[in-house]
């Protein structure tokens, strides 16, 4: 018996057409006024969801996005592909070899940039009223999720901001990107471990240790052997009669699917596998910038906007937005990441001005915080209000980052290709 019929397919095509058209149009408008494109994608979902369209035209909105289970699953599947491919393309910005060459400075900044927001965030979030918890949360899981969520920096936003300012080749930018790479690897590793532990609270000590070691082992395997294997595979593909660069694009996406399947099989979320696959491609010698950009452009043009737009279809942002929890999360996430990176930079003997610059660079949460929020919301660890708070913080920090970085670089006298010690 077929679950899908022609009406399901027709409505699905109309849904994707409307979502993609609205998301891309609003993204272009946002970018024209120096607002990240992700804001346009999310705004499209807010306009099409219960926040606006559902209020003004409830019958038409319920027809276009019905509560039918089969119809919802079709759109949700494409949205999940958007999550996976977003993590894959985000990993492209992580160059493990460059991070290692940056040495102790990048390690200090990256690790402390994660641990400091968690250290200050956990006690603060644990004091929030239980009314903000998800149905399956307790004080430990709720506070831990939020503190980790507030510690992750969006390296894709950082890379874009530095490139727009024309300082991506300076020593300060190189150190910052290396530190962000370590921050992302360490942060996503912690997040997926925490999510795995919270979702399987019945694990014995032996099972817990075994799972943790298997995760660490797979991460190390990807970061050491993975790049060499991918480079050899690309060399083989280049020697075939397959159309290029399509064959190499398929290979990179396949690596993402493989790593995602492995991490899911290990008992942690597939998002870590896709991010690791992106880091493999970001560090492999035979993966050129043009190849990474072609893969990223394709994925970000179709799947990623659908994911962010569908977030607005699930939640009424007018009901979910509350000042106090939003202000608390914004403060902890933005100031915590700034302070953590600043402390790491000072401990690695960077100058005061360079430490300030690195602190500003670490501010944006961007798409990464929103992905974390959506996963926590799906697991019912956070409620609607906290979800909206994280989305607001992610957008606000991404919008603030560019002007703050630009202000500090001008203050330091950094121009294209120059540096200040």
N, C-alpha and C positions, 0 to 999 in steps of 0.2 A: 504494500500500500504506500503510495507516494504522499508525503506530507505537504509538498509544494504543489500548488496548482498555478494556472496562468495568471490569476488575479494577484497572487502573492508576488510573482515575478514582476508584473506590471507596476504594482505599487512600490516595490523595492527600487525599481529603476527611477520612478518619479521621485522617491525620497532622496536617493543619491544625487539626482540632478538638482533638486532644490537646495539640498545641503551644500553640495560642492559649489554651486553657482553663487549662493549667498556668502559662503565662507571666503571664497577667493575674492569676491568683489569687496567685501569689508576688509580683508587683509591688505589689499592694494591701497584702500583709503587710509588705513592705519599707518602703513609704511610711508605714505606720502607726507604724514605729519610726524614722522620719526617715532611712531609707536610700534612695538614688535608685532609681526604678522599674526602671532598666536592670539593676540587680543581680538583680531577680526574673526578668527575661527570660533572662539568662545562666544563672542558677541552674536554670531550667526545662530548658534544653538540657543542663546538666551532669547533672541527675537522669535525663533521658530518654536520654542518650547512653551511651557505653562506660564512663564514669567510675563510674556507679552501676547504672543499669538493666541495662546490658550485663554487669556483673559478677554481679548477683544472678539475672537471668533472661535469659541470652544468647540462647536460642531465641526467646523472645517479642520481645526487642529487635530481633533480626535479621529477624523477620517484619514488625514495624511499620516498621522503617527498613532495608529490604533493600539489598543492593549493586547491585541492578538499575539499569543506566545510565539507562533511560528514566524510571524512578521518581525517581531522584536528580535528574535534570535538571528535572523538574516542580517539585520543592520548591526547588531552587537558583534557578530563575527568579523565584519569588515572593520569595526572600530577597534577590536582587539589586534587585528593585523596592523592597524595604525600605531598602537602602543608598541608592539614588537619592533616595527620598522623605525619608529622614532628612536628607540634605544639603540638600534643598530647604527643609524646615521649619527647619533650623538657620540658613539664610540669612535667614529672616524677621526674626531678631533683629539683623541688620546694617543700620543706617541710615547710608548713605554720607554724606548731607547733614549729619547730626548729627556724624559723625566729622570731616568737613571743618570744621565750625563750631568744633570743639574745638581746631583749629589744631595748632601745633607740639607741644604737650604729648602729645596723643593719638598723633601720628605717632612721636615719640620712644619712647614707652612701647610702642606696638604693634610697631614694627620691631625695637627692641632686645630686646623680649620674645621674639622669634623667633630673632634672630641669636645672642644670648648662649648659650642652651641648645645650639644647633648647634655653636658654637665650643668649648664645654667638652665636649660629648658626643662629637664625632667622634674625638678622640684616645683617649678612654676606651674607646669601643666598638670601635675598631680593634685594641685589645689583647686583646679577648675571644678565647677559644679557638675555632678554626675548627669545632670540633664543634657549635657553636651556629649556624653558617651554614646557609642553605638550599642546596639542591643546585646552584642556578644563581648563587649569590652569590660575590663576591670581597671582599677586605678593603675596597675602596672602596665598592662598592654596599651592603654590609652595614652599615658604619659610618655612611654617609651617610643611609640609610633610617632607622636608629634615631635618629640625632641630630635629623633633621627630625620624626620621629614624637614625640619628646619635647618638641618646641617648640610644638605646637599646643594652644591653649586651647579648651575647650568653652564657647562663648558661651551656649549654651542652659542649661547648668548654672549659669553665672554669673548670667544673668538671673533664673532661678528662685530662686537663693539670695538675691539682693538684694530680690526681690519678697516672699519669705517673711519677710525681716527688716523689711519695710516702709520701706526706704531707697532704693528704686529711683528716686525723684524728686529725690534730693539731688545737689548738684554733684559730689561725689566719685563717686557711682554713675554719673552721666551721663558723666563723663570716663573712668571705667573701662570702661563699655560701648563708648564710642567707640574706646578703645584696643584693646579686644578685637575690635572689628569690623575694625580695620586688621590686627591680629594674624592673624585668621582669613583675610582676603583674601590677605595676603602669605604666610602659612604654607601655605595650600592651593595657592596659585600655585607656590610653591617645591616642594611635595611632588609635584604633578602633573608639573612640569617634570623633576624628578629621576627620577620613575618612568618618564617617557617616554624619557629619555636612557638609563637603565639597561636598559630593555626593548628598545631599538633601538641597540645599541652600535656598529653599523656605519655610522652617519650620517657623512657628510663634513662639513667645516667649513661649507660653503655651506648644506647642508641643515640643519645645526644652527642657524645664524644665522637662516635663513628660518623655521624652525619656532618659534624663540623670539620672533621679531618678530610672527609671526601670532598667537601666544598672547597676547602683550602687547596687540596691536591689538584682539583680540576682547574681552579683559577691559575695556579702556578703553571700547570701544563699548557694552558692557553697562552699565557704571557711569555713563555719561554719557547716551547716547541711549535705553538700554533702559527706564528709568523713565518717560520721556515717552511712548514708544510703548505701553507697557503701560497707562498712564493713559488714553490715547486709545482703546485697544482696549476697556478696561473701560467707558468712557463710551458707546461704540457698543453694547456688549452690554447695558448697562442700558436702552437705548432699544428693545430688541427685545422680542418676546413670550415669550422663553425664561424658564423658571422661575428665580427668583432665591432664594438666592445660588448655586444649583447651577451656573448658566451661568458665573458669575465664578470659581467653584472650578475648573471644567473648563478655563477659560482659563489660570489660573495653573499648573495641572499641565501643560497643553500647552506653556507657555513653558519649563517645566523639561525636557520631552521634546525640544523644539527646541534649546535650548542644550546639552543633553547630547549630542544627535546631532552638533551642530556641533563641539564639543570633541573628540568621538571621531573625527570626520572629519579634524580638524586633526592627529591623531596623538597626542593626550593623552587621559587617561581622562575618561569622561563625568561622573564625580563632580564635576569642576570646573564643568562646565556647569550641573548641577543646583544647586550652591551659588551660582553667579552668578545663576541665575534666582530663587533665594530672596532674594538681596540686592536684585534689581530690585523684587521684591514688597515687600521690607522698606522700600524708599525711595520707592515710588510713592505719590503723594498720594491717589489714589482707592482704595487698598487699605487698608481700615480694620482696626483691631485685631480686630474681630469676625470679619472675613473671613479674616484670617490664622489666627486661632485655630480657626475652623471647619475650614479645610483641614488645619492641623497636627493637630487632634484626630482627624480621620478617618484620616489616614495613620499616626499614632502608635498608633492603636487596633488596627490590623490588620497592616499590612505590616512596620513596624519591629520589633515583638516577635518576629515570625517570623524575621527576620534574626538578631537576637541569640540567639534560642533555637537556631537551626540551627548556630551556632558550637560549641555544646557537643556537638552530634551528631558532629562531625568529630574531636574530640580527647579523649584520656583525660587529664584534668587532674591526676589523681594521679601519673601517670607524668611529665607535662610540667613539673610544678612543682618548681623547684630554687631553693634559697635564694640562692646567690651572684648569678646573673644577674638574679634578681628584685629583690634589694636594690640592685644597681648601677643598673638602669634606673629604679627608683623614686626613688633619690637624685638621679640626674641630671635626670630629668624634673620632679620636684617642686621641688627646690632651684634648678635651672636656670631654670625659669620664674619662680619667686619673685624670684631675684636679677636676672634680666633686666628684669622689670617695675619692680623697686625702683630699679635703676640708671637706667632710662629716666625714671622719675618724678623722681628727684633731679636729673638733667640738665635736666629741664624746670622746675626750681625749685619743686617741690612740697615741702611740709614733711616732716619725718622720719616723723611719724605717718601722714600721708596716703600717703606712699610705702610704708609697711608695709602699709597697707590694700590698696593696689593690688597689691602683691606677693602677698598672700593671695588676692585675687580672681583672679589669673592661674593659680593652682595647678591647678584641675581639668582633667583630660584627657578624662574622660567618654567619651561615645560616639565622639568624633572620633578619639581614640587607638585605639580598638578597630577602627574602620573602616580606619585606616591599617594596623593589624596584620593584619587579614584580607586586605587587598589584597597586602601584602608576602608573606603566607603563600601566597596563591594563585599569586604569581609565583615562589615557591620561593626567596625571598631571605632568609627567616628560617626557622628550624626550630620545632618544636613547643614547645620550652622557652622560647624568646624570645617566641613568641606568647602563651603563658600569662603570662609576666612582664609584658608590656604590658597585658594584660587586668587583671591584678592591680593594676598601677599606676594604670590608668584608674579603677578602682572605688575604690581607696584614696584617691586624690587628690580624687575627687568627694565622698566621705564626709567627708574632713577639711575641705574648703573651707568648708562652712556654719558649723561651730563656730568656726573660726579667724576668719572674717569677722565673725561675731557678737561674738567676744571683742574684736576690734580696734575695732569700732564702739562697743561699750560703754566701752572704754578711752578713746576719743576723745570720748565724750559725745554721739554722733550719735543722734538720735531721728528719728522719721518727719518728713520735710520740713525737718529742720534740718541744719546743716553746721558743720564746724570748719575754719578756714583752714589 
